[in-house]
Amino acid sequence: MAKNAEKETALYEAVFRLLARGEKMYSVTVQQIAEEAGIGKGTVYEYFTSREEIISKAMAYRLRGEADALSERVDKAEGFEQKLDTLLCFARDSVQAQASGMKVLFASARTLESPEAVCRHIGDAQVVEQLRAMIARIVESGVREGLLRQPPSEAYALMALAGAVFGYANLQHILPGQDDAALREDARQMVRRALS
């Protein structure tokens, strides 16, 4: 890895260590990020023009890594039900994780800002495309197994599956204390009913 890339990665990881310790994204300073990364504040400005740019690029970096990991886990899962359950559990865990890039996507459903808008803001529409393709593979798996019918459109399939996943992940905050297994089964039922 080139020296510049190493420093940039160190800064990105520093952002997420700060968030994991409870720092708020809107209040993290360049000085805190630099100290956490073990890099001088002046050096930070050789790579980035602002705190916002560091955070945006850190989010894009983390989202790409998480999207890659999620796609790999879903692709390794056997069959539609296991693929869907893998996605649901990943969504739940991401929302609960303090320093998750996916948490921003799932939280966007609560603020009525689309995941695409969030990714555009941080400059990484590639993540949205990767997630769309993964959702299409999950639905195709269900169709091949005869558990789902062919959806009338890609948009319909995305709304059905993403709606259930975002709903399930965010219910952890809206209805705390609910039985997780029951909520996950409700989400699976929503998908099966919408797509069968």
N, CA, C and O of each residue as an XYZ file, in Angstrom:
784
protein
N       0.857     -1.186      0.000
C       0.000      0.000      0.000
C       0.893      1.237      0.000
O       1.871      1.289      0.746
N       0.581      2.204     -0.802
C       1.358      3.437     -0.887
C       1.266      4.196      0.432
O       0.295      4.063      1.177
N       2.285      4.985      0.699
C       2.334      5.733      1.954
C       1.122      6.648      2.117
O       0.560      6.749      3.207
N       0.721      7.314      1.033
C      -0.454      8.191      1.105
C      -1.697      7.400      1.468
O      -2.482      7.822      2.317
N      -1.877      6.249      0.825
C      -3.053      5.419      1.099
C      -3.038      4.931      2.546
O      -4.089      4.842      3.181
N      -1.858      4.616      3.069
C      -1.756      4.170      4.467
C      -2.209      5.270      5.421
O      -2.931      5.005      6.382
N      -1.788      6.499      5.154
C      -2.185      7.608      6.027
C      -3.676      7.886      5.913
O      -4.345      8.136      6.916
N      -4.195      7.840      4.689
C      -5.632      8.051      4.518
C      -6.419      6.975      5.260
O      -7.388      7.279      5.955
N      -6.006      5.729      5.114
C      -6.687      4.629      5.806
C      -6.588      4.804      7.314
O      -7.557      4.549      8.029
N      -5.439      5.232      7.802
C      -5.279      5.472      9.244
C      -6.256      6.544      9.722
O      -6.819      6.436     10.811
N      -6.452      7.569      8.911
C      -7.406      8.629      9.272
C      -8.839      8.105      9.251
O      -9.632      8.431     10.134
N      -9.175      7.293      8.247
C     -10.526      6.724      8.179
C     -10.795      5.847      9.401
O     -11.850      5.940     10.028
N      -9.832      5.002      9.723
C     -10.008      4.108     10.877
C     -10.084      4.909     12.179
O     -10.797      4.526     13.107
N      -9.350      6.014     12.242
C      -9.406      6.872     13.433
C     -10.809      7.432     13.624
O     -11.306      7.489     14.749
N     -11.449      7.846     12.536
C     -12.828      8.354     12.624
C     -13.719      7.304     13.269
O     -14.501      7.620     14.165
N     -13.609      6.060     12.824
C     -14.501      5.025     13.337
C     -14.149      4.584     14.751
O     -15.033      4.169     15.501
N     -12.886      4.666     15.129
C     -12.546      4.384     16.535
C     -13.162      5.442     17.439
O     -13.662      5.129     18.520
N     -13.126      6.700     16.995
C     -13.745      7.780     17.777
C     -15.250      7.563     17.894
O     -15.818      7.720     18.975
N     -15.896      7.204     16.789
C     -17.339      6.949     16.825
C     -17.660      5.757     17.720
O     -18.653      5.774     18.447
N     -16.829      4.728     17.668
C     -17.054      3.540     18.501
C     -16.956      3.878     19.985
O     -17.587      3.225     20.816
N     -16.170      4.890     20.314
C     -16.053      5.312     21.719
C     -17.164      6.266     22.130
O     -17.209      6.716     23.275
N     -18.066      6.577     21.196
C     -19.206      7.406     21.546
C     -19.141      8.845     21.086
O     -20.059      9.622     21.352
N     -18.070      9.217     20.397
C     -18.011     10.578     19.849
C     -19.103     10.717     18.791
O     -19.412      9.761     18.080
N     -19.670     11.884     18.692
C     -20.709     12.140     17.695
C     -20.057     12.618     16.399
O     -19.121     13.416     16.418
N     -20.560     12.123     15.291
C     -19.979     12.448     13.991
C     -19.929     13.952     13.757
O     -18.966     14.468     13.191
N     -20.972     14.650     14.195
C     -21.049     16.092     13.943
C     -20.109     16.905     14.830
O     -19.889     18.087     14.566
N     -19.549     16.294     15.880
C     -18.689     17.072     16.771
C     -17.222     16.639     16.749
O     -16.389     17.264     17.406
N     -16.895     15.593     16.013
C     -15.505     15.152     15.919
C     -14.696     16.228     15.200
O     -15.127     16.761     14.178
N     -13.525     16.541     15.742
C     -12.677     17.581     15.149
C     -11.511     16.960     14.377
O     -11.170     15.793     14.570
N     -10.915     17.758     13.508
C      -9.730     17.314     12.775
C      -8.616     16.988     13.763
O      -7.880     16.020     13.570
N      -8.487     17.783     14.813
C      -7.459     17.535     15.823
C      -7.644     16.161     16.466
O      -6.676     15.419     16.634
N      -8.887     15.817     16.829
C      -9.154     14.502     17.428
C      -8.810     13.377     16.454
O      -8.206     12.374     16.834
N      -9.199     13.556     15.206
C      -8.935     12.529     14.193
C      -7.429     12.360     14.011
O      -6.926     11.237     13.966
N      -6.712     13.479     13.906
C      -5.258     13.434     13.720
C      -4.578     12.739     14.894
O      -3.729     11.870     14.697
N      -4.949     13.122     16.115
C      -4.351     12.503     17.300
C      -4.638     11.008     17.340
O      -3.745     10.212     17.633
N      -5.869     10.624     17.048
C      -6.251      9.210     17.072
C      -5.479      8.410     16.027
O      -5.148      7.245     16.249
N      -5.193      9.043     14.883
C      -4.462      8.367     13.805
C      -2.952      8.419     14.006
O      -2.207      7.722     13.317
N      -2.497      9.248     14.956
C      -1.063      9.397     15.170
C      -0.396     10.186     14.046
O       0.758      9.942     13.694
N      -1.140     11.128     13.498
C      -0.663     11.948     12.378
C      -0.818     13.412     12.776
O      -1.789     13.776     13.439
N       0.121     14.241     12.380
C       0.023     15.661     12.693
C      -1.163     16.310     11.995
O      -1.529     15.930     10.883
N      -1.754     17.291     12.658
C      -2.919     17.975     12.100
C      -2.593     18.620     10.755
O      -3.416     18.596      9.839
N      -1.409     19.191     10.633
C      -1.009     19.803      9.367
C      -0.924     18.784      8.243
O      -1.267     19.080      7.099
N      -0.468     17.584      8.574
C      -0.380     16.517      7.575
C      -1.764     16.128      7.071
O      -1.932     15.794      5.898
N      -2.753     16.170      7.959
C      -4.128     15.831      7.564
C      -4.564     16.717      6.410
O      -5.196     16.251      5.462
N      -4.221     18.004      6.496
C      -4.650     18.949      5.464
C      -3.874     18.794      4.150
O      -4.214     19.431      3.154
N      -2.839     17.953      4.144
C      -2.182     17.614      2.883
C      -3.039     16.633      2.078
O      -2.897     16.525      0.860
N      -3.926     15.922      2.772
C      -4.759     14.895      2.139
C      -6.217     15.319      1.986
O      -6.898     14.889      1.055
N      -6.692     16.158      2.896
C      -8.103     16.535      2.922
C      -8.230     18.036      3.138
O      -7.375     18.663      3.763
N      -9.313     18.602      2.609
C      -9.514     20.043      2.740
C     -10.353     20.412      3.955
O     -10.336     21.561      4.396
N     -11.092     19.440      4.503
C     -11.975     19.768      5.628
C     -12.306     18.525      6.451
O     -12.072     17.392      6.029
N     -12.843     18.769      7.609
C     -13.332     17.706      8.489
C     -14.428     16.914      7.781
O     -14.479     15.687      7.867
N     -15.300     17.632      7.083
C     -16.411     16.995      6.377
C     -15.911     16.042      5.305
O     -16.473     14.964      5.111
N     -14.848     16.443      4.605
C     -14.296     15.568      3.568
C     -13.713     14.301      4.187
O     -13.897     13.208      3.652
N     -13.016     14.441      5.302
C     -12.462     13.257      5.976
C     -13.594     12.306      6.355
O     -13.525     11.108      6.082
N     -14.621     12.842      6.978
C     -15.726     12.003      7.450
C     -16.465     11.378      6.271
O     -16.799     10.194      6.311
N     -16.723     12.153      5.229
C     -17.406     11.607      4.051
C     -16.610     10.473      3.424
O     -17.166      9.426      3.090
N     -15.314     10.683      3.265
C     -14.485      9.640      2.658
C     -14.309      8.452      3.600
O     -14.194      7.314      3.146
N     -14.287      8.709      4.899
C     -14.232      7.600      5.860
C     -15.507      6.765      5.770
O     -15.458      5.536      5.824
N     -16.652      7.441      5.632
C     -17.923      6.726      5.493
C     -17.921      5.883      4.218
O     -18.335      4.724      4.239
N     -17.457      6.460      3.114
C     -17.407      5.716      1.852
C     -16.486      4.507      1.985
O     -16.819      3.416      1.524
N     -15.340      4.700      2.609
C     -14.380      3.611      2.834
C     -15.025      2.497      3.651
O     -14.933      1.324      3.290
N     -15.675      2.863      4.746
C     -16.290      1.863      5.618
C     -17.472      1.188      4.929
O     -17.634     -0.028      5.026
N     -18.293      1.965      4.238
C     -19.446      1.383      3.537
C     -19.011      0.375      2.483
O     -19.624     -0.685      2.350
N     -17.957      0.693      1.729
C     -17.471     -0.258      0.724
C     -17.026     -1.558      1.385
O     -17.348     -2.644      0.905
N     -16.298     -1.448      2.472
C     -15.843     -2.649      3.177
C     -16.999     -3.467      3.728
O     -17.007     -4.693      3.622
N     -17.978     -2.782      4.320
C     -19.132     -3.489      4.875
C     -19.990     -4.097      3.774
O     -20.495     -5.209      3.929
N     -20.160     -3.385      2.665
C     -20.947     -3.923      1.547
C     -20.259     -5.151      0.954
O     -20.922     -6.125      0.597
N     -18.938     -5.108      0.850
C     -18.195     -6.278      0.358
C     -18.388     -7.469      1.295
O     -18.643     -8.586      0.844
N     -18.264     -7.225      2.595
C     -18.420     -8.305      3.578
C     -19.833     -8.877      3.547
O     -20.017    -10.092      3.608
N     -20.826     -8.003      3.452
C     -22.213     -8.458      3.405
C     -22.470     -9.279      2.150
O     -23.065    -10.354      2.228
N     -22.036     -8.793      1.004
C     -22.235     -9.538     -0.247
C     -21.599    -10.918     -0.165
O     -22.189    -11.909     -0.597
N     -20.407    -10.976      0.384
C     -19.712    -12.259      0.518
C     -20.494    -13.209      1.431
O     -20.652    -14.387      1.111
N     -20.980    -12.701      2.559
C     -21.745    -13.547      3.488
C     -23.047    -14.027      2.860
O     -23.416    -15.192      3.009
N     -23.741    -13.140      2.161
C     -25.004    -13.522      1.512
C     -24.736    -14.553      0.422
O     -25.472    -15.533      0.307
N     -23.694    -14.347     -0.376
C     -23.394    -15.283     -1.458
C     -22.998    -16.661     -0.930
O     -23.257    -17.666     -1.593
N     -22.382    -16.729      0.237
C     -22.001    -18.015      0.829
C     -23.185    -18.737      1.465
O     -23.154    -19.957      1.630
N     -24.218    -17.998      1.819
C     -25.383    -18.605      2.476
C     -26.088    -19.552      1.510
O     -26.162    -19.289      0.309
N     -26.601    -20.651      2.045
C     -27.291    -21.668      1.247
C     -28.770    -21.339      1.151
O     -29.462    -21.322      2.168
N     -29.257    -21.084     -0.025
C     -30.681    -20.920     -0.253
C     -31.242    -19.568      0.165
O     -30.612    -18.791      0.883
N     -32.453    -19.325     -0.318
C     -33.123    -18.045     -0.108
C     -33.293    -17.699      1.366
O     -32.935    -16.600      1.789
N     -33.837    -18.628      2.153
C     -34.128    -18.324      3.562
C     -32.867    -17.944      4.321
O     -32.878    -16.997      5.108
N     -31.787    -18.667      4.095
C     -30.535    -18.365      4.791
C     -29.937    -17.043      4.294
O     -29.371    -16.282      5.078
N     -30.064    -16.777      3.003
C     -29.566    -15.509      2.457
C     -30.334    -14.333      3.070
O     -29.740    -13.336      3.480
N     -31.660    -14.468      3.125
C     -32.485    -13.405      3.705
C     -32.157    -13.222      5.181
O     -32.039    -12.092      5.655
N     -32.008    -14.322      5.910
C     -31.687    -14.231      7.331
C     -30.318    -13.588      7.545
O     -30.136    -12.818      8.488
N     -29.365    -13.895      6.686
C     -28.036    -13.276      6.762
C     -28.151    -11.769      6.594
O     -27.530    -11.006      7.334
N     -28.947    -11.342      5.620
C     -29.151     -9.908      5.388
C     -29.834     -9.252      6.583
O     -29.426     -8.175      7.017
N     -30.864     -9.890      7.112
C     -31.585     -9.322      8.262
C     -30.666     -9.186      9.477
O     -30.650     -8.143     10.132
N     -29.913    -10.225      9.774
C     -29.017    -10.176     10.942
C     -27.918     -9.135     10.757
O     -27.547     -8.443     11.705
N     -27.399     -9.026      9.539
C     -26.381     -8.014      9.262
C     -26.957     -6.621      9.474
O     -26.303     -5.754     10.053
N     -28.184     -6.409      9.003
C     -28.840     -5.106      9.170
C     -29.013     -4.783     10.647
O     -28.702     -3.675     11.082
N     -29.505     -5.739     11.415
C     -29.698     -5.532     12.852
C     -28.372     -5.193     13.528
O     -28.281     -4.227     14.286
N     -27.357     -5.988     13.251
C     -26.058     -5.777     13.890
C     -25.446     -4.438     13.485
O     -24.790     -3.784     14.297
N     -25.657     -4.031     12.238
C     -25.116     -2.753     11.767
C     -25.770     -1.577     12.469
O     -25.096     -0.611     12.829
N     -27.074     -1.653     12.666
C     -27.780     -0.563     13.344
C     -27.342     -0.477     14.800
O     -27.269      0.614     15.364
N     -27.053     -1.618     15.406
C     -26.651     -1.624     16.814
C     -25.197     -1.213     17.005
O     -24.829     -0.736     18.079
N     -24.364     -1.390     15.980
C     -22.946     -1.054     16.091
C     -22.765      0.459     16.090
O     -23.327      1.158     15.246
N     -21.994      0.951     17.019
C     -21.776      2.393     17.145
C     -21.019      2.957     15.948
O     -21.283      4.081     15.520
N     -20.080      2.185     15.405
C     -19.213      2.709     14.347
C     -19.434      1.985     13.030
O     -18.474      1.569     12.380
N     -20.676      1.832     12.638
C     -20.991      1.132     11.404
C     -21.353      2.123     10.306
O     -22.137      3.047     10.523
N     -20.781      1.923      9.141
C     -21.174      2.738      7.998
C     -22.588      2.415      7.547
O     -23.335      3.302      7.137
N     -22.953      1.137      7.625
C     -24.311      0.735      7.236
C     -25.350      1.365      8.158
O     -26.493      1.586      7.759
N     -24.944      1.651      9.390
C     -25.883      2.283     10.325
C     -26.434      3.575      9.721
O     -27.605      3.909      9.904
N     -25.585      4.287      9.008
C     -26.023      5.528      8.359
C     -27.101      5.230      7.327
O     -28.088      5.960      7.235
N     -26.921      4.161      6.547
C     -27.933      3.801      5.552
C     -29.247      3.417      6.214
O     -30.313      3.860      5.785
N     -29.178      2.588      7.265
C     -30.409      2.158      7.920
C     -31.063      3.312      8.670
O     -32.289      3.407      8.716
N     -30.260      4.182      9.253
C     -30.827      5.344      9.939
C     -31.472      6.299      8.945
O     -32.394      7.035      9.298
N     -30.995      6.292      7.708
C     -31.585      7.178      6.704
C     -33.052      6.850      6.480
O     -33.832      7.727      6.108
N     -33.432      5.608      6.700
C     -34.844      5.231      6.561
C     -35.686      5.928      7.624
O     -36.855      6.231      7.387
N     -35.103      6.183      8.794
C     -35.846      6.871      9.860
C     -35.955      8.364      9.591
O     -36.907      9.007     10.033
N     -34.987      8.921      8.868
C     -35.003     10.366      8.620
C     -35.625     10.714      7.274
O     -35.643     11.879      6.877
N     -36.125      9.724      6.585
C     -36.762      9.883      5.277
C     -35.782     10.319      4.197
O     -36.195     10.799      3.141
N     -34.498     10.157      4.451
C     -33.503     10.427      3.411
C     -33.157      9.088      2.782
O     -32.838      8.136      3.494
N     -33.214      8.999      1.476
C     -32.994      7.720      0.807
C     -31.543      7.279      0.963
O     -30.642      8.112      1.052
N     -31.316      5.939      0.996
C     -29.935      5.457      1.035
C     -29.126      5.981     -0.150
O     -27.932      6.249     -0.016
N     -29.775      6.127     -1.313
C     -29.074      6.657     -2.479
C     -28.605      8.086     -2.220
O     -27.496      8.458     -2.603
N     -29.456      8.889     -1.566
C     -29.084     10.274     -1.257
C     -27.915     10.306     -0.283
O     -27.012     11.131     -0.420
N     -27.929      9.411      0.702
C     -26.820      9.340      1.656
C     -25.539      8.989      0.913
O     -24.505      9.625      1.124
N     -25.597      7.987      0.050
C     -24.403      7.589     -0.694
C     -23.944      8.675     -1.655
O     -22.741      8.866     -1.835
N     -24.869      9.384     -2.269
C     -24.482     10.507     -3.137
C     -23.760     11.568     -2.315
O     -22.770     12.150     -2.760
N     -24.273     11.812     -1.104
C     -23.666     12.816     -0.231
C     -22.232     12.433      0.109
O     -21.348     13.290      0.133
N     -22.000     11.156      0.371
C     -20.643     10.741      0.709
C     -19.847     10.343     -0.524
O     -18.677      9.976     -0.419
N     -20.477     10.414     -1.692
C     -19.752     10.195     -2.935
C     -19.502      8.751     -3.286
O     -18.470      8.444     -3.884
N     -20.415      7.836     -2.936
C     -20.173      6.439     -3.271
C     -21.449      5.727     -3.689
O     -22.009      4.935     -2.930
N     -21.898      6.012     -4.890
C     -23.087      5.340     -5.430
C     -22.786      3.883     -5.749
O     -23.709      3.088     -5.926
N     -21.507      3.519     -5.826
C     -21.114      2.132     -6.077
C     -21.677      1.212     -4.997
O     -22.059      0.080     -5.292
N     -21.733      1.676     -3.768
C     -22.263      0.863     -2.674
C     -23.739      0.570     -2.903
O     -24.181     -0.563     -2.709
N     -24.499      1.566     -3.310
C     -25.927      1.361     -3.567
C     -26.102      0.346     -4.684
O     -26.952     -0.539     -4.587
N     -25.316      0.460     -5.736
C     -25.421     -0.485     -6.854
C     -25.064     -1.898     -6.398
O     -25.706     -2.865     -6.807
N     -24.056     -2.014     -5.565
C     -23.659     -3.325     -5.045
C     -24.781     -3.932     -4.201
O     -25.059     -5.127     -4.308
N     -25.423     -3.120     -3.368
C     -26.525     -3.611     -2.538
C     -27.734     -3.979     -3.398
O     -28.409     -4.973     -3.127
N     -28.004     -3.193     -4.420
C     -29.114     -3.521     -5.339
C     -28.873     -4.872     -6.006
O     -29.781     -5.699     -6.085
N     -27.666     -5.094     -6.479
C     -27.340     -6.359     -7.142
C     -27.461     -7.526     -6.170
O     -27.933     -8.600     -6.544
N     -27.042     -7.324     -4.931
C     -27.136     -8.383     -3.928
C     -28.598     -8.719     -3.644
O     -28.959     -9.892     -3.550
N     -29.438     -7.692     -3.506
C     -30.866     -7.920     -3.263
C     -31.472     -8.675     -4.442
O     -32.291     -9.574     -4.249
N     -31.077     -8.320     -5.654
C     -31.577     -9.032     -6.838
C     -31.176    -10.503     -6.788
O     -31.969    -11.371     -7.153
N     -29.945    -10.797     -6.337
C     -29.502    -12.194     -6.236
C     -30.308    -12.955     -5.189
O     -30.623    -14.130     -5.377
N     -30.640    -12.289     -4.089
C     -31.451    -12.942     -3.053
C     -32.828    -13.284     -3.613
O     -33.314    -14.402     -3.440
N     -33.451    -12.325     -4.280
C     -34.783    -12.554     -4.857
C     -34.714    -13.658     -5.909
O     -35.572    -14.540     -5.937
N     -33.701    -13.617     -6.774
C     -33.542    -14.657     -7.799
C     -33.427    -16.036     -7.165
O     -33.957    -17.011     -7.697
N     -32.741    -16.121     -6.036
C     -32.613    -17.390     -5.325
C     -33.983    -17.900     -4.885
O     -34.289    -19.082     -5.036
N     -34.801    -17.007     -4.342
C     -36.146    -17.393     -3.922
C     -37.021    -17.820     -5.085
O     -37.824    -18.743     -4.953
N     -36.870    -17.154     -6.227
C     -37.639    -17.512     -7.429
C     -37.199    -18.894     -7.923
O     -38.040    -19.738     -8.231
N     -35.882    -19.128     -7.999
C     -35.354    -20.427     -8.445
C     -35.846    -21.571     -7.560
O     -36.135    -22.662     -8.051
N     -35.939    -21.319     -6.257
C     -36.369    -22.355     -5.319
C     -37.886    -22.523     -5.285
O     -38.402    -23.406     -4.600
N     -38.598    -21.676     -6.025
C     -40.047    -21.769     -6.050
C     -40.723    -21.176     -4.825
O     -41.915    -21.395     -4.610
N     -39.977    -20.429     -4.020
C     -40.536    -19.804     -2.817
C     -41.159    -18.448     -3.119
O     -42.046    -17.987     -2.400
N     -40.687    -17.814     -4.190
C     -41.178    -16.498     -4.595
C     -41.558    -16.549     -6.064
O     -41.060    -17.384     -6.819
N     -42.441    -15.650     -6.458
C     -42.743    -15.500     -7.882
C     -41.835    -14.405     -8.432
O     -41.256    -13.620     -7.681
N     -41.726    -14.371     -9.740
C     -40.925    -13.323    -10.378
C     -41.596    -11.980    -10.096
O     -42.761    -11.802    -10.449
N     -40.901    -11.033     -9.474
C     -41.520     -9.733     -9.191
C     -41.855     -8.989    -10.484
O     -41.194     -9.191    -11.502
N     -42.881     -8.129    -10.451
C     -43.261     -7.391    -11.657
C     -42.181     -6.429    -12.145
O     -42.138     -6.091    -13.328
N     -41.314     -5.993    -11.242
C     -40.229     -5.087    -11.638
C     -39.128     -5.142    -10.589
O     -39.326     -5.625     -9.475
N     -37.967     -4.637    -10.975
C     -36.856     -4.557    -10.021
C     -37.230     -3.643     -8.856
O     -36.906     -3.928     -7.703
N     -37.911     -2.547     -9.167
C     -38.303     -1.601     -8.117
C     -39.212     -2.275     -7.093
O     -39.064     -2.057     -5.891
N     -40.147     -3.087     -7.564
C     -41.061     -3.790     -6.661
C     -40.274     -4.721     -5.730
O     -40.503     -4.737     -4.520
N     -39.352     -5.489     -6.303
C     -38.544     -6.408     -5.497
C     -37.702     -5.648     -4.479
O     -37.604     -6.050     -3.319
N     -37.090     -4.535     -4.924
C     -36.267     -3.732     -4.011
C     -37.100     -3.157     -2.870
O     -36.681     -3.175     -1.713
N     -38.291     -2.642     -3.209
C     -39.148     -2.077     -2.158
C     -39.569     -3.147     -1.160
O     -39.551     -2.917      0.049
N     -39.945     -4.305     -1.663
C     -40.409     -5.370     -0.776
C     -39.295     -5.831      0.155
O     -39.486     -5.909      1.369
N     -38.144     -6.132     -0.408
C     -37.068     -6.671      0.411
C     -36.406     -5.591      1.261
O     -36.205     -5.780      2.460
N     -36.069     -4.467      0.649
C     -35.417     -3.394      1.406
C     -36.352     -2.834      2.468
O     -35.910     -2.498      3.567
N     -37.640     -2.729      2.152
C     -38.598     -2.236      3.144
C     -38.646     -3.118      4.374
O     -38.659     -2.624      5.502
N     -38.672     -4.430      4.158
C     -38.695     -5.362      5.290
C     -37.389     -5.291      6.082
O     -37.402     -5.312      7.313
N     -36.272     -5.207      5.375
C     -34.965     -5.165      6.051
C     -34.803     -3.869      6.835
O     -34.424     -3.901      8.006
N     -35.088     -2.720      6.202
C     -34.975     -1.441      6.908
C     -35.942     -1.395      8.088
O     -35.588     -0.931      9.172
N     -37.159     -1.875      7.872
C     -38.146     -1.890      8.952
C     -37.684     -2.725     10.125
O     -37.754     -2.287     11.273
N     -37.214     -3.922      9.842
C     -36.727     -4.814     10.902
C     -35.557     -4.179     11.656
O     -35.546     -4.155     12.886
N     -34.581     -3.671     10.917
C     -33.394     -3.098     11.556
C     -33.752     -1.899     12.425
O     -33.199     -1.735     13.512
N     -34.665     -1.067     11.959
C     -35.019      0.141     12.701
C     -35.997     -0.118     13.838
O     -36.082      0.687     14.766
N     -36.740     -1.224     13.789
C     -37.652     -1.535     14.894
C     -36.901     -1.802     16.190
O     -37.481     -1.706     17.272
N     -35.640     -2.130     16.096
C     -34.838     -2.332     17.298
C     -34.813     -1.049     18.136
O     -34.694     -1.106     19.360
N     -34.927      0.109     17.471
C     -34.959      1.398     18.173
C     -36.378      1.835     18.493
O     -36.634      2.409     19.551
N     -37.299      1.564     17.581
C     -38.676      2.025     17.747
C     -39.425      1.208     18.793
O     -40.191      1.761     19.582
N     -39.206     -0.110     18.802
C     -39.871     -1.008     19.753
C     -38.834     -1.812     20.532
O     -38.738     -3.027     20.356
N     -38.064     -1.154     21.383
C     -37.035     -1.894     22.125
C     -37.679     -2.945     23.027
O     -38.793     -2.775     23.522
N     -36.950     -4.016     23.219
C     -37.433     -5.070     24.103
C     -38.281     -6.125     23.411
O     -38.694     -7.097     24.043
N     -38.547     -5.947     22.119
C     -39.312     -6.954     21.381
C     -38.440     -8.185     21.139
O     -37.213     -8.093     21.095
N     -39.084     -9.323     20.986
C     -38.377    -10.565     20.706
C     -37.763    -10.492     19.305
O     -38.476    -10.366     18.310
N     -36.446    -10.571     19.244
C     -35.746    -10.425     17.971
C     -36.140    -11.512     16.980
O     -36.356    -11.224     15.802
N     -36.236    -12.742     17.435
C     -36.584    -13.842     16.526
C     -37.972    -13.630     15.925
O     -38.188    -13.911     14.747
N     -38.905    -13.138     16.724
C     -40.267    -12.887     16.228
C     -40.268    -11.741     15.219
O     -40.948    -11.820     14.196
N     -39.515    -10.680     15.496
C     -39.431     -9.567     14.546
C     -38.801    -10.018     13.229
O     -39.248     -9.628     12.150
N     -37.758    -10.843     13.329
C     -37.089    -11.336     12.124
C     -38.043    -12.218     11.311
O     -38.066    -12.147     10.082
N     -38.826    -13.047     12.003
C     -39.805    -13.883     11.294
C     -40.872    -13.017     10.631
O     -41.306    -13.315      9.518
N     -41.298    -11.947     11.305
C     -42.260    -11.020     10.690
C     -41.687    -10.418      9.404
O     -42.390    -10.296      8.401
N     -40.408    -10.044      9.445
C     -39.764     -9.474      8.251
C     -39.709    -10.509      7.131
O     -39.976    -10.187      5.973
N     -39.365    -11.745      7.471
C     -39.337    -12.804      6.454
C     -40.722    -13.014      5.854
O     -40.863    -13.185      4.643
N     -41.754    -13.001      6.718
C     -43.134    -13.165      6.237
C     -43.524    -12.023      5.297
O     -44.173    -12.248      4.275
N     -43.125    -10.800      5.648
C     -43.427     -9.649      4.782
C     -42.854     -9.860      3.386
O     -43.527     -9.614      2.384
N     -41.612    -10.316      3.331
C     -40.964    -10.537      2.036
C     -41.675    -11.650      1.276
O     -41.981    -11.504      0.092
N     -41.937    -12.756      1.956
C     -42.599    -13.885      1.281
C     -43.975    -13.483      0.761
O     -44.340    -13.836     -0.360
N     -44.738    -12.748      1.563
C     -46.082    -12.339      1.132
C     -46.033    -11.345     -0.024
O     -46.829    -11.420     -0.961
N     -45.091    -10.418      0.059
C     -44.998     -9.403     -1.001
C     -44.529     -9.995     -2.324
O     -44.878     -9.496     -3.394
N     -43.739    -11.060     -2.247
C     -43.128    -11.600     -3.459
C     -43.615    -12.999     -3.823
O     -42.982    -13.674     -4.635
N     -44.727    -13.447     -3.241
C     -45.226    -14.780     -3.619
C     -46.634    -14.698     -4.176
O     -47.213    -15.720     -4.545
